[in-house]
Amino acid sequence: MIQGIIVKKVIDVVLKQIMKKHKLDKLQKYVEEDNELDQQMKVVQKNLNKYGKYIEELEKEVAILNKKLNKLEKEK
C-alpha cells in the first residue's frame, strides 16, 4: 500500500518535470481552458438559439395569418 502511494507520487513529480521541460503545461492549458474563440462560439451559439426561437414564433404567426386570410377569402 505504501509502495503504491510512493510510486504515484514519483510518477506525479516525473510528469510535472517532463511537462515543464517540454512546455506541455501551455499546451495543456490551451486544451483544457476556454480561449477567445471558445468564448466567441458560446456567444454565437446563444444568439443562434435566440434567433431560431424568434423565427419559429414568426413562422407560427405567419401560419395563423395565412389561415385567417384563407378564411376571409372563402367568405367572399
C-alpha positions in Angstrom: 0.0 0.0 0.0 2.8 2.4 0.9 4.7 1.4 -2.2 1.7 2.3 -4.3 1.5 5.8 -2.8 5.2 6.3 -3.3 5.0 5.2 -6.9 2.1 7.5 -7.5 4.0 10.5 -6.0 7.1 9.7 -8.0 5.1 9.5 -11.3 3.4 12.8 -10.5 6.7 14.5 -9.9 8.2 13.0 -13.1 5.2 14.1 -15.2 5.5 17.6 -13.9 9.1 17.8 -14.7 8.5 16.4 -18.2 5.7 18.9 -18.8 7.9 21.8 -17.7 10.9 20.7 -19.8 8.8 20.3 -23.0 6.5 23.2 -22.2 3.5 20.9 -22.3 1.8 22.9 -19.5 1.0 25.6 -22.0 -0.5 23.1 -24.4 -2.5 21.5 -21.6 -3.8 24.9 -20.5 -4.8 25.7 -24.2 -6.7 22.4 -24.4 -8.4 22.5 -21.1 -9.3 26.2 -20.6 -11.6 28.3 -22.8 -9.8 30.6 -25.1 -11.1 33.6 -27.0 -12.6 31.6 -29.9 -14.4 29.3 -27.4 -16.0 32.3 -25.8 -17.0 33.8 -29.1 -18.5 30.5 -30.2 -20.6 30.4 -27.0 -21.9 33.8 -27.8 -22.6 32.8 -31.4 -24.5 29.7 -30.3 -26.5 31.6 -27.7 -27.5 34.2 -30.4 -28.3 31.4 -32.9 -30.6 29.7 -30.4 -32.3 33.1 -29.6 -32.9 33.9 -33.3 -34.0 30.4 -34.0 -36.8 30.7 -31.4 -37.7 34.1 -32.8 -38.0 32.7 -36.3 -40.2 29.9 -35.0 -42.5 32.4 -33.4 -42.7 34.4 -36.6 -43.5 31.3 -38.6 -46.4 30.5 -36.2 -47.7 34.0 -36.6 -47.5 33.8 -40.4 -49.3 30.4 -40.3 -52.1 32.0 -38.2 -52.4 35.0 -40.5 -52.5 32.7 -43.6 -55.4 30.7 -42.0 -57.2 34.0 -41.3 -56.6 35.2 -44.8 -57.8 32.0 -46.4 -60.9 32.1 -44.2 -61.6 35.7 -45.3 -61.1 34.8 -49.0 -63.5 31.9 -48.7 -66.2 34.2 -47.2 -66.0 36.5 -50.2 
